């Protein structure tokens, strides 16, 4: 019995691709993606997924081909925010290729939530299993040619973040923080980690920048004022914008219709400006590189 078990283990190991093969497969897939953006935060609960979803949706609205990869393995919320809870990644039976789920406006979406039998199921995995699944999301799925691939990462500086930054060295970083001092402190640490790994910043976004009363329109600084903007200036990181704490933003997340789609809201206007800044920064950067090579 033990011999049979040993043989089976050997066969399983032989079938598994090596780390070099996985990295090669990831590199080949990522070659088809023009711009990769990782949305990260030092602290949980700052609205990072809301930011990632609205940026991805906003880029798609202006005609870009966009993928959204939910790398928050134990807390995947992207499908909920796009009303894709009952979807599953399609498989081409003839080629056995597996594809991301098609979301609103043709967004390509991938998340651990698509593989859970019950939405209430908890993902109880240690680091190695989370890292393995993260790599599968990049190497095994047919993302195809994209203008942008947005990664929604879990808070902190754990395995998933390190994996994405190491596997995709050209990825650009967006940091999300609230104005609150404890959130800004964690954002500073995340910026330090990113600089240690020599990755490029797109900028910092201050979420919940102020609460806008739905009745009178008065803005109140519930979580403080300008903390993230100030930190961005002190650390030399571009400030992309401050997104207000608005009822429409919460409603958009709950109903699966991102607030950027509701053009009457302040949040939509600010997200649209942030998307325009991202497009200008990355696509102009590419033009400059082309000019330099001539």
C-alpha positions in Angstrom: 0.0 0.0 0.0 2.8 2.4 0.9 4.6 1.6 -2.4 1.5 2.4 -4.4 1.1 5.7 -2.5 4.7 6.5 -3.1 4.4 5.9 -6.9 1.2 8.0 -7.0 3.0 10.8 -5.3 5.9 10.6 -7.8 3.6 10.7 -10.7 1.8 13.7 -9.3 5.0 15.5 -8.8 6.2 14.7 -12.3 2.9 16.2 -13.7 3.3 19.4 -11.9 5.0 22.2 -13.8 8.2 23.5 -12.3 8.5 27.1 -11.0 10.5 28.0 -14.1 7.8 26.6 -16.4 5.1 28.5 -14.4 7.0 31.8 -14.6 7.5 31.3 -18.4 3.8 30.6 -18.9 2.9 33.7 -16.9 5.4 35.8 -18.8 3.9 34.7 -22.1 0.4 35.5 -21.0 1.4 38.9 -19.6 3.1 39.8 -22.9 -0.4 40.2 -24.3 -1.4 42.7 -21.7 -0.2 46.3 -22.3 -0.6 47.7 -18.8 -0.8 45.9 -15.5 -2.0 47.8 -12.4 -2.0 46.5 -8.8 -4.4 48.2 -6.4 -3.1 47.7 -2.8 -3.6 49.1 0.7 -1.7 48.7 3.9 -5.0 48.4 5.9 -8.2 46.6 5.4 -11.6 48.3 5.1 -10.3 51.3 3.1 -12.4 50.5 0.1 -9.7 49.1 -2.1 -12.0 46.7 -4.0 -14.4 49.6 -4.7 -11.5 51.6 -6.2 -10.3 48.6 -8.3 -13.8 47.8 -9.6 -14.5 51.5 -10.6 -11.1 51.9 -12.3 -11.6 48.7 -14.3 -15.2 49.7 -15.2 -14.1 53.2 -16.1 -11.4 52.1 -18.4 -13.8 49.7 -20.1 -16.3 52.6 -20.5 -13.8 54.5 -22.6 -13.3 51.6 -24.9 -10.3 49.8 -23.4 -10.1 46.0 -23.2 -9.8 45.3 -19.5 -9.4 42.4 -17.1 -10.0 42.4 -13.4 -8.2 39.8 -11.3 -9.4 39.4 -7.7 -6.3 38.2 -5.8 -7.9 38.6 -2.4 -8.1 34.8 -2.0 -9.7 34.6 1.4 -12.0 37.7 1.0 -13.0 37.8 -2.7 -15.6 40.6 -3.2 -15.2 41.6 -6.8 -18.0 39.3 -8.1 -20.5 40.8 -5.6 -19.6 44.3 -6.7 -20.2 43.4 -10.3 -23.3 41.2 -9.7 -21.5 38.1 -10.9 -22.0 35.9 -7.9 -23.6 32.9 -9.8 -21.1 32.8 -12.6 -18.4 30.2 -13.3 -15.3 30.4 -15.6 -16.2 28.9 -19.0 -14.2 26.0 -20.4 -13.7 25.2 -24.1 -14.2 21.5 -24.2 -12.3 20.9 -27.4 -9.2 22.8 -26.4 -9.7 22.5 -22.6 -8.8 26.1 -22.3 -10.4 28.0 -19.3 -11.4 31.6 -19.5 -12.3 34.4 -17.1 -15.9 35.2 -16.6 -17.4 37.9 -18.8 -18.7 40.8 -16.7 -20.6 44.0 -17.5 -19.4 45.9 -20.6 -17.3 42.8 -21.5 -14.9 43.1 -18.5 -12.9 39.9 -18.0 -13.2 38.9 -14.4 -11.5 36.2 -12.3 -12.0 35.5 -8.6 -11.8 32.7 -6.0 -15.5 33.4 -5.4 -16.3 31.7 -8.7 -15.0 28.4 -7.3 -16.9 28.3 -4.0 -19.9 26.0 -3.8 -21.5 28.3 -1.3 -20.9 32.1 -1.0 -20.8 31.6 2.8 -17.9 29.1 2.5 -14.6 30.3 4.1 -11.3 29.8 2.3 -9.1 28.4 5.0 -5.7 28.3 3.2 -2.2 28.9 4.3 0.4 30.8 2.3 1.6 28.1 -0.1 -1.9 27.2 -1.3 -2.8 30.9 -1.8 0.4 31.4 -3.7 -0.3 28.4 -5.9 -3.8 29.6 -6.8 -2.5 33.1 -7.5 0.0 31.7 -10.0 -2.8 29.5 -11.6 -4.9 32.6 -12.1 -2.0 34.1 -14.2 -0.7 31.0 -15.9 -3.8 28.7 -16.6 -6.5 31.2 -17.7 -6.9 32.6 -21.1 -6.8 36.4 -20.5 -6.0 37.1 -24.2 -5.0 40.5 -25.4 -5.8 43.3 -23.0 -5.1 47.0 -22.8 -5.3 46.8 -19.0 -5.2 44.1 -16.3 -6.2 45.4 -12.8 -5.2 43.3 -9.8 -7.3 43.8 -6.6 -5.0 42.6 -3.9 -5.6 41.9 -0.2 -4.5 44.4 2.4 -1.1 44.3 4.0 2.2 43.0 2.6 1.5 39.3 2.5 2.1 36.4 0.1 -0.3 37.4 -2.6 1.1 40.9 -2.9 4.7 39.7 -2.9 3.8 37.1 -5.5 2.2 39.6 -7.9 5.1 42.1 -7.5 7.7 39.4 -8.1 6.0 37.6 -11.0 5.1 40.8 -12.8 7.9 43.2 -12.3 6.5 45.7 -14.8 3.2 46.1 -12.7 2.4 49.7 -11.7 1.1 50.4 -8.2 -1.9 52.3 -6.9 -2.1 52.7 -3.1 -5.4 53.2 -1.4 -5.8 54.9 2.0 -8.5 56.8 4.0 -7.5 60.2 5.5 -7.4 58.6 8.9 -4.0 58.6 10.6 -3.9 54.8 11.2 -4.7 54.1 7.6 -2.1 56.6 6.4 0.5 55.0 8.6 -0.1 51.6 7.0 -0.1 53.2 3.6 3.4 54.6 4.3 4.6 51.1 5.2 3.2 49.7 2.0 4.9 52.4 0.0 8.2 51.6 1.7 7.7 47.9 0.8 7.0 48.7 -2.8 10.1 50.9 -3.0 12.2 48.2 -1.5 11.0 45.9 -4.4 11.8 48.7 -6.9 8.3 48.8 -8.4 6.8 51.9 -10.0 3.9 53.9 -8.6 0.9 55.3 -10.5 -0.1 57.1 -7.4 -2.1 57.3 -4.2 -5.9 57.5 -3.9 -7.6 58.9 -0.8 -10.9 57.0 -0.3 -13.7 58.1 2.0 -12.3 61.6 1.6 -15.4 63.2 3.1 -19.0 62.2 3.7 -21.5 63.9 1.4 -25.0 64.2 2.9 -27.5 62.9 0.4 -30.1 65.4 1.7 -28.3 68.7 1.9 -25.0 68.0 0.0 -22.9 69.1 3.0 -19.5 67.4 3.1 -18.2 66.3 6.5 -14.7 65.0 7.1 -15.6 61.9 9.2 -12.2 60.3 8.9 -10.0 63.4 9.0 -9.0 65.7 6.2 -6.3 65.4 3.6 -4.1 62.8 5.4 -3.4 60.7 2.4 -2.8 63.7 0.1 -0.3 65.1 2.7 1.5 61.7 2.9 1.7 61.5 -0.9 3.4 64.9 -1.0 5.8 64.0 1.7 6.8 60.7 0.1 6.9 62.0 -3.5 4.1 59.8 -4.7 1.6 61.2 -7.2 -1.9 62.0 -5.7 -4.6 60.7 -8.1 -7.6 62.0 -6.2 -9.9 61.9 -3.2 -13.0 59.9 -3.5 -15.9 61.0 -1.2 -17.8 58.7 1.2 -21.1 58.8 -0.8 -24.3 56.9 -0.4 -24.3 56.1 -4.1 -20.9 54.4 -3.9 -22.2 52.0 -1.3 -25.4 51.4 -3.3 -23.3 50.7 -6.4 -21.2 48.1 -4.6 -24.3 46.3 -3.2 -26.2 46.3 -6.5 -23.3 45.4 -8.8 -23.5 48.7 -10.7 -20.3 50.7 -10.0 -20.8 54.3 -9.0 -18.7 55.5 -12.0 -21.7 54.5 -14.1 -23.9 57.0 -12.2 -22.7 60.2 -13.9 -24.8 62.5 -11.6 -22.7 61.6 -8.6 -19.6 63.3 -7.3 -17.9 59.9 -7.0 -18.5 59.2 -10.8 -16.9 62.5 -11.7 -13.8 61.9 -9.5 -13.4 58.3 -10.7 -13.6 59.5 -14.3 -10.8 62.0 -13.6 -8.7 59.3 -12.0 -9.2 57.0 -14.9 -8.2 59.8 -17.3 -5.0 60.4 -15.2 -4.1 56.7 -15.4 -4.7 56.5 -19.1 -2.6 59.7 -19.7 0.2 58.5 -17.5 0.5 55.0 -19.0 -0.3 55.6 -22.6 1.8 58.7 -22.8 4.6 56.8 -21.2 4.5 54.2 -23.9 4.6 57.0 -26.6 7.7 58.5 -24.9 9.4 55.1 -24.9 8.7 54.7 -28.6 10.0 58.2 -29.4 13.2 57.4 -27.3 13.9 54.3 -29.4 13.7 56.1 -32.7 
